[in-house]
Amino acid sequence: MAKELSFLTKRSEDYSKWYNELVVKADLAEQSDVRGCMVIKPYGYAIWEKMQRILDDMFKETGVQNAYFPLLIPKSFLSKEAEHVEGFAKECAVVTHYRLKSKEDKSGVVVDPAARLEEELIIRPTSETIIWNTFRNWIHSYRDLPLLVNQWCNVMRWEMRTRLFLRTSEFLWQEGHTAHATREEAEARAQQMLKVYANFAEKYMAVPVVQGVKSETERFAGALDTYTIEAMMQDGKALQSGTSHFLGQNFGKAFDVQFLNKENKPEYAWATSWGVSTRLMGALIMTHSDDNGLVLPPALAPIQVVIIPIAKESQMAMIDEKANELSKKLKALGISVKYDNADNKRPGFKFADYELKGVPVRVVIGARDLENGVVEVMRRDTLEKENMPLEGIAEHIKQLLDEIQANIFKKAKDYRDARIYECDDYEDFKKRVQNGGFFLCHWDGTAETEAKIKEDTQATIRCVPFDVEQTPGVDMVSGKPAVARVLIARSY
């Protein structure tokens, strides 16, 4: 890397500091002047936009439609589902007044005490309550079901300790909410959406995930079951990367959402909700990136190919012609490309900058190379360079992008698979879990055992994995017969 950009802390020295520096220096996001909230910069938002577009299409393929619901929720709504309000009460931001007024000395503004709301409003931490209050007006008959909606929005959950993308007081997400005529349909939808998330994570983010169901302690507040995808970061910690919830009839009953079934009898609707957030940006960064900066999978990279010229001013006309010609061919193949011929930065700085930003392929065009009919191509995932014939270069780059996408996923999957361990000895587990990794351990199903593991090690039960063979065993903590082999890890 160029001297100007060789300032990134190494992962081996301080992984947390490396992450925090990389988010800022790669122009993804920065802290705002509002405590706990972030500013997502254009380059970071471009990645999130790509995620949105792909996920939105995947949702709509399953019959989901987008809608929008209010940011502000009456406090009384949160009181209607006891477990739900208990789960979010400590994170809620509350609006109590609707007007400001100038100070008498005109030095600023104060809250007008005469403008207190009759009922406080909650800035949405999630939207089940306001949406199910609305569903009551939309659902009357089984013919109105299933009702499948999603909204892209922001939410607020008051956080004391924040980290860009991973945990902020305000964050962007999508939240899907569905209503069904039967329990079976609702459970099937919750599991279907988990598979959508898993497919997106692996196919587009190149992040391998473990699918499973949460323990009762780790469930979403108000859910009967919470399904999750868990990803492993390069420090061996887990990151919950998407959840889907089977809510039973809890919200149907709380908000009196009834419908007449085929026998003309009233029933309460069955519910699901499911969501992913800008936390996926954190997963993307921490799964793939290296000491030189971001490593982005081509499927989500805002710029898939950057072309950089190296030439004297007298040679630039020839270079520009070839670069623009290549750009047109790449764009015709559906590849996003940037030709950076700005003359206010040295080529070395540009090389380092685009490495830092994770652009998958760099093409360098020099006058001497053109005379020989070749260009230099570097792939970001391995930093390998190769001189390639200019003839057919666009098609070769398209193939190379597919190879990079596959290689990034394989590298992440090999890393994760090598750090999944079976463990039935608690003393051994307590030592090893501090170094990271996913541990498959027998569990007796009790909250007491779960709490002791968390207290002793800061590790939690991430899920009961779907693809792990469940064999009889003994809980490593209590010595009691196990109900399942679960995935345990320290997490973000």
ZALOLUM-805104 format. One line per 8 residues: number of its first residue (from 1); their letters; for each residue x, y, z of C-alpha. Coordinates in steps of 0.001 Angstrom, whole numbers. Each point is the difference from the previous one (the first is absolute). Layout:
BEGIN
NUM> a> X Y Z  ... .
END
This chain:
BEGIN
1> makelsfl> 0 0 0  1022 3597 -550  1502 1855 2943  -3018 2297 122  -2335 -2862 951  2211 -2426 1942  -1576 895 3328  -2439 -2792 712 .
9> tkrsedys> 503 -1894 3264  679 -3687 -658  -2719 -2476 933  2491 -2065 1997  910 3017 2121  -3464 1296 876  -2959 -1411 -1906  -2504 2433 1484 .
17> kwynelvv> 2160 3030 -813  607 -1350 -3527  -3757 -215 -560  -736 3466 1362  2783 1571 -2091  -1003 -1838 -3147  -3642 1116 125  1113 3632 164 .
25> kadlaeqs> 3045 -72 -2287  -1801 -1941 -2742  -2629 2756 -57  -2845 -2250 1134  -1280 1901 3045  928 2330 2827  -1286 964 3421  -2571 2783 22 .
33> dvrgcmvi> -453 2804 2506  -3093 -1840 1249  1217 -2410 2649  -184 -3620 -1101  -1043 818 -3576  2042 -258 -3182  299 1714 -3348  128 -2523 -2840 .
41> kpygyaiw> 2163 1528 -2718  -749 -350 -3740  2394 -2918 -565  -1402 -1917 2967  -3557 818 -978  654 -1233 -3542  758 -3454 1444  -3148 125 2136 .
49> ekmqrild> -2023 1032 -3075  1239 -3072 -1858  -1014 -2165 2939  -3421 1663 17  -616 -535 -3703  914 -3663 79  -1913 -786 3186  -3016 1999 -1159 .
57> dmfketgv> -191 -2078 -3171  389 -3212 2002  -2835 1013 2338  -2308 910 -2879  640 -3366 -1647  -1699 -1545 3045  -3075 2243 -337  1002 2767 2440 .
65> qnayfpll> -1009 3620 -685  1581 3132 1443  -1878 2456 2196  841 2667 2551  -1204 498 3580  460 2884 2482  3251 706 1777  -1877 933 3198 .
73> ipksflsk> -1944 -2591 1973  -2480 827 2793  1338 -1220 3325  -3209 -1931 668  660 -2219 -3026  3157 -1374 1582  -1932 -901 3139  -2314 -2377 -1846 .
81> eaehvegf> 2507 -2857 -422  1667 -483 3383  3102 -1936 -1073  610 2370 -2900  -22 3157 2114  2165 -1668 2625  2586 -852 -2658  266 3536 -1370 .
89> akecavvt> -920 2265 2928  3594 865 954  925 938 -3576  -2904 2324 -843  396 3685 -807  -3109 1937 1060  -1537 3141 -1519  -1774 1998 2719 .
97> hyrlkske> -516 3477 -1559  -938 1372 -3395  1330 3558 91  3020 2159 837  39 3675 897  2653 2691 145  1615 839 3296  -987 3354 1393 .
105> dksgvvvd> 3513 1351 -603  -95 -1336 -3599  3170 -2056 628  -1495 -3253 -1198  -3039 -2235 276  -1598 -2074 2742  -2755 -2582 98  -3359 1685 419 .
113> paarleee> -1482 -1493 3188  -3487 798 -1279  525 -2287 -2983  129 -3317 1836  -1620 -2885 -1889  -3028 -1656 1561  1581 -3356 -835  3740 -409 -504 .
121> liirptse> 1208 -1328 -3344  2758 -2589 -397  2512 249 -2845  -358 -3451 -1505  2445 -2601 1301  -1872 -2423 -2290  -3462 240 -1536  -2050 -3063 982 .
129> tiiwntfr> -2388 2066 2142  -803 2799 -2471  -234 -2459 -2891  -2320 -2441 1752  -2183 2883 1135  -267 864 -3715  -544 -3619 -1073  -3197 3 2072 .
137> nwihsyrd> -1480 2317 -2643  1225 -2093 -2929  -832 -3551 1069  -3609 -1202 251  -199 -3299 -1879  2283 -2922 -831  -112 1434 -3539  2098 2933 1274 .
145> lpllvnqw> 2785 -2399 954  2867 -457 -250  946 3648 377  3682 477 -838  1599 3436 488  3481 1400 500  1329 3442 776  3459 1518 -445 .
153> cnvmrwem> 521 2514 2775  2028 1133 2994  -506 -1027 3619  1262 1297 3336  1271 -2168 2846  1829 1996 2654  3504 -1462 341  2623 823 2601 .
161> rtrlflrt> 2988 -1524 -1835  -51 449 -3758  2130 -1081 -2942  -501 1088 -3607  -2358 -2347 -1866  107 -2693 2693  -1910 1804 2744  -1334 3537 -261 .
169> seflwqeg> -2978 1724 1598  -1531 715 -3396  467 -2438 -2855  -1508 -837 -3365  -1732 -3289 -668  -2909 -1733 -1607  -2725 -1616 2039  -2420 -2455 -1554 .
177> htahatre> -3353 -680 1645  -2431 -2673 -1120  -3414 -1232 1123  -1313 -3506 -712  -3104 -2126 402  1782 -2976 1575  2894 -758 2287  1575 -2231 -2649 .
185> eaearaqq> 7 2789 -2605  1572 2480 2419  2725 -2413 1116  761 -858 -3614  285 3686 -908  2358 723 2921  2270 -2843 -1094  -281 1002 -3667 .
193> mlkvyanf> 1247 3511 748  2922 -1363 1998  1019 -1972 -3092  -260 3211 -2062  2428 1664 2412  2365 -2970 -32  -32 -83 -3809  728 3728 -171 .
201> aekymavp> 2831 -244 2529  1738 -2860 -1776  -707 790 -3658  464 3776 42  1901 877 3188  2171 -3145 -318  -507 -502 3745  -618 -3602 1130 .
209> vvqgvkse> -2683 -242 2675  -1389 -2536 2443  -3798 -192 16  -1813 -925 3170  -2594 813 2639  673 2151 3060  -356 -1169 3585  -2947 1369 1952 .
217> terfagal> 2275 2485 1782  1337 1378 -3291  -3337 259 -1807  -1423 3249 -1317  -2315 1580 2561  -3516 -1280 -705  1029 -2890 -2263  -742 -3700 402 .
225> dtytieam> 3064 -838 -2110  2868 2046 -1389  2027 -1355 -2911  3461 1396 -643  2985 0 -2312  3329 204 1839  3242 1004 -1726  3570 -284 1276 .
233> mqdgkalq> 2242 3042 -125  3782 -227 -416  556 293 3745  -2123 -3121 531  -2997 1872 1426  -3543 -568 -1205  -2123 2701 -1574  -3761 -477 -130 .
241> sgtshflg> -614 1026 -3598  -3734 -404 -453  -3013 -1260 1933  -3496 -1190 -795  -2659 -364 2672  -3099 -2162 347  -2238 2156 2189  -2937 -2382 364 .
249> qnfgkafd> -3271 1800 728  1523 2304 2620  -367 3185 -2027  -3261 -1130 -1577  -1508 -321 3454  1661 3125 1399  -1436 2159 -2803  -3183 -1995 -582 .
257> vqflnken> 843 -951 -3591  -2698 -2570 -759  -1242 -1466 -3256  -2837 -2267 -1002  1371 -3387 -1091  -1440 -2257 -2712  -2532 -1330 2511  -1073 3608 676 .
265> kpeyawat> 1416 -123 3531  2202 2739 1482  3710 -731 533  3021 2055 948  2600 491 -2725  3416 -1660 245  3061 2205 -349  3638 156 -1070 .
273> swgvstrl> 2570 2757 -104  3516 -52 -1427  2821 2456 -573  3582 796 -909  1764 3284 611  3105 2013 -799  1706 -2453 2369  521 -1981 -3227 .
281> mgalimth> 2554 2657 -920  1977 -969 3089  -229 -3667 -976  1284 786 -3476  2972 1950 1334  1046 -2410 2738  -395 -3200 -2011  2129 887 -3017 .
289> sddnglvl> 2211 3039 504  3757 -32 599  2834 2228 1209  -114 1999 -3248  -3661 880 416  -3355 -1188 -1255  -430 -3128 -2076  -3414 253 -1628 .
297> ppalapiq> -1799 -2813 -1803  -607 1129 -3592  -3754 -544 384  -185 2890 2489  2920 2213 -1012  -1145 3480 -1119  2979 65 -2379  871 -3455 -1318 .
305> vviipiak> 2837 1110 -2261  2196 3080 181  2170 1018 -2943  3082 2086 783  2252 1537 -2678  3766 356 265  1300 2256 -2730  1536 3315 -873 .
313> esqmamid> -2356 2811 -886  860 -355 -3683  -1144 -3650 109  -3276 550 1841  -2187 391 -3090  907 -3528 -1124  -475 -1392 3538  -3362 1753 388 .
321> ekanelsk> -1253 -1510 -3246  896 -3558 1035  -1291 459 3571  -3333 1395 -1147  -325 -2784 -2541  621 -2603 2732  -2425 1760 2342  -2787 -231 -2590 .
329> klkalgis> 618 -3711 -523  -18 -688 3744  -3193 2011 541  -1652 -1908 -2840  714 -3167 1992  -1731 1476 3057  3238 850 1817  365 3250 1952 .
337> vkydnadn> 3240 1720 -973  1818 3226 804  2715 1547 -2130  2079 2133 2346  2044 2344 -2157  83 2808 2572  3364 1744 -226  138 1285 3592 .
345> krpgfkfa> 1007 -3347 1566  2971 -2228 -693  -640 -3527 -1328  1467 -1472 3203  -2527 1878 2091  -2835 -1193 -2229  1189 -3616 238  -3 161 3787 .
353> dyelkgvp> -3307 1854 191  -1874 -2545 -2109  1613 -2869 1900  -1189 1629 3212  -3520 268 -1435  -33 -3633 -1098  -545 454 -3748  152 -3603 -1296 .
361> vrvvigar> 1978 586 -3222  2549 2667 -908  1067 515 -3599  3124 2072 -678  483 1320 -3533  3428 1297 -925  1276 1265 -3335  2708 -2663 -241 .
369> dlengvve> -2510 -2732 898  -2309 1165 -2754  2822 -257 -2509  283 -3657 1038  -3779 -503 -97  -317 -754 3725  -1258 1578 3234  796 -781 3642 .
377> vmrrdtle> -2866 -1543 1964  39 -405 3785  -2603 -1879 2025  -671 1424 3453  -695 -3300 1767  3510 -1401 -550  1881 3164 -1130  1323 -2036 -2948 .
385> kenmpleg> 967 1958 -3129  71 -1267 -3558  619 1519 -3424  -2929 -945 -2216  -628 455 -3720  -2224 2966 -748  -1872 -2145 -2492  -2952 -1596 1828 .
393> iaehikql> 923 1681 3291  -3603 985 884  -1244 -3590 -144  3028 -1161 1983  -703 2586 2716  -3619 -1154 233  1229 -3552 577  2585 1272 2482 .
401> ldeiqani> -2700 1748 2035  -1901 -3296 260  3215 -1712 1131  603 2662 2639  -3545 -345 1334  404 -3789 295  3483 265 1496  -1044 2482 2661 .
409> fkkakdyr> -2828 -2289 1091  2242 -3085 30  2644 1790 2048  -2572 1125 2575  -1638 -3430 136  3319 -1835 405  937 2414 2789  -3298 -547 1787 .
417> dariyecd> -127 -3773 -459  3501 -366 1455  -1225 1780 3144  -3127 -2001 773  730 -2342 2891  -1908 -2684 1852  564 388 3717  -1447 -1788 3033 .
425> dyedfkkr> 2504 996 2683  -908 3260 1742  3482 841 1288  1430 -519 -3473  -2829 2062 -1494  602 2935 2379  3632 212 -1078  -505 -433 -3727 .
433> vqnggffl> -3049 2199 -524  2026 3083 941  1989 -449 -3211  -3126 -54 -2141  -1746 -2651 -2015  -3357 -1758 -169  -462 -2746 2583  -2543 -2787 -399 .
441> chwdgtae> -916 -1043 3543  -2713 -2066 1629  -2511 2091 1968  -2586 -1041 2568  -2514 2596 -1197  -69 2068 3186  333 3757 292  2176 -522 3094 .
449> teakiked> 2680 -1835 -1955  -194 2571 -2793  443 2836 2509  2999 -1675 1663  1789 -417 -3341  -554 3681 -747  1152 1081 3456  3137 -2158 -93 .
457> tqatircv> 1094 642 -3576  -2088 2808 -1586  -971 -2599 -2599  -3639 -645 -875  -2038 -2687 -1679  -276 1322 -3524  -2479 -2615 -1217  -989 -3624 -287 .
465> pfdveqtp> 1437 -575 -3516  -2221 -1609 -2615  2782 -1889 -1775  1668 -1598 3047  -891 -3582 800  -1633 -92 3421  1477 -2897 1986  -601 -946 3659 .
473> gvdmvsgk> 2418 1531 2458  574 1617 3366  79 3722 750  3620 1044 602  -1043 2415 2787  -2742 -1761 1960  685 -3638 -848  -3693 -441 -795 .
481> pavarvli> -1290 -1699 -3160  154 2360 -2969  -3000 1080 -2057  2108 1233 -2915  3483 707 -1256  195 3779 -337  2344 2534 -1548  1764 2132 2629 .
489> arsy> 2312 2945 -686  991 3426 1165  -1714 2558 -2165  -432 3601 -1043 .
END
